[in-house]
């Protein structure tokens, strides 16, 4: 039954995709009967002929072609403004990985301490509540001024935006460990370190992983915007650069790949989350 | 020397004047119980019965070291309790297994906490032995979520037994189980505890459970200001069996005595305290079958046919 449901859903997805592409293709195909859409003078200025006027918006076939071109040679490097898409993605993923890893290293231990101590929780709560809603990009000028390196600033922005969900979830998860499990550890005379790793950490792991999953999503959203600002390398810069080149096909290819990579990152975290989740 | 050891064995657990107070909502304090004295001998199976709110669980938590008494001390085997200890294993009401660990993982966790330097193989071997003991052979690798309520409680019992505690503390261990499972688990606990001479301190709501399992039954009056009214010595023979227990001569005497207490005397004991009652030495009572035992307040007619659960329900 579930299998047939999955199959039907799959078929429906394919149908939707085909319909969407068809609508897209029809929308960008110029209609022959209405005659030249552009003023011939303007068209000449733009360097295109009015005969068989083409919309500036590419169709799905154009995009597919561009995508194929890009996938064929993902790692070429022809100088600062012409790098392969794979290379750009690797830059972005690298930045996210570094900033995110730093955030994990900071947020999980501190969240642990905050969760264990109601005093620390109360004392730090106002800071967290104020810092959490700040748009990560608002830190950018400050980061550029203090760090003075655009690439490091981008990493800092990733760090600062991933830290809060993990911090809050870790503190919450650690604070919400069931008292009876802690009592089990107490009656077995388990020391504080062993208790932290064998009772509190596994008990809080699902909540911590939820925070990590939220964080990776935010980090991937933010890196694109940050790279548009900072420039140089990365998928965000690629999209912005192709916009300056007026290559809408490449912009769409970039958008698609941002979506795919974001999905893969989320899937990885979802799988990790499932591994630490326990049924009760 | 001999008499000293004897005394030590007779007062293996010695509760000496403990009190439990909470700050009352409107200022001041609420006293759940105070000046509580009780001695439990080595190898004895003691059940505490009393209505909700009389502080039974507090007494057990103090014995476990999970709570500190507001006053007084508890001495176990010559040493005052200062916190939780591996010498006192607790079987919790809600099994309290670690759900991310398998059956053997849960029991092994206790074993490795007791013997820190034991090798992995030794730990597993020991854990397996106790899993076998409670009849869960073949379920070692299952997670608690895959087990029934009775099986989970068995794991809890295996975990408690595996660390060879001096005392087992049980907080209504079977109250969440259905009647059939409860019966078989009571049989298991009785078999294991009588064969090993385990000292047990158990809280229960169930009169029949107390009669079947306990050597002594401690009756607590209603809280707040609860006290130990008396200690009932179970007159039934040691080798009693579940299916014939109701034919034992003293069965109804002791059962009626307990039900009477819960229905009536637990409320009125404080006002009708028998002459010569001493909190430090709660009277030891032994209901006997031949004589109709009417311990206190004989003028009060008591409906002896009311089954205990409905009484408990009516009171709440």
Interface residues (C-beta under 8 A of the other chain):
Chain A: X180 X181 X183 X184 X186 X187 X188 X189 X190 X198 X199 X202 X203 X276 X278 X279 X280
Chain B: X64 X65 X66 X83 X84 X85 X86 X88 X89 X90 X92 X94 X96 X98 X99 X100 X109 X110 X113 X114 X143 X144 X145 X163
